[in-house]
C-alpha cells in the first residue's frame, strides 16, 4: 500500500476545480456575481488541466 503517494499536478488541479465548482453552486443561491467569478476561476483551472494533459502526451 502506498499511503504517502504524492498527488500529481493534474490531480491537484482537478481537486481545486471541483472545490470551486461546488462553492459556486452553493453561492449561486445567495450571490450570483460571486458565483460567476468562481465559475470563471474554475474554467481557468480547467484550461490549465488541458494544457498539462497535452504536455504530458
Secondary structure, DSSP 8 states (H G I E B T S, - for coil): --TT----HHHHHHHHHHHHHHHHHHHTTT-HHHHHHHHHHHHHHHHHHHHHHHHH-
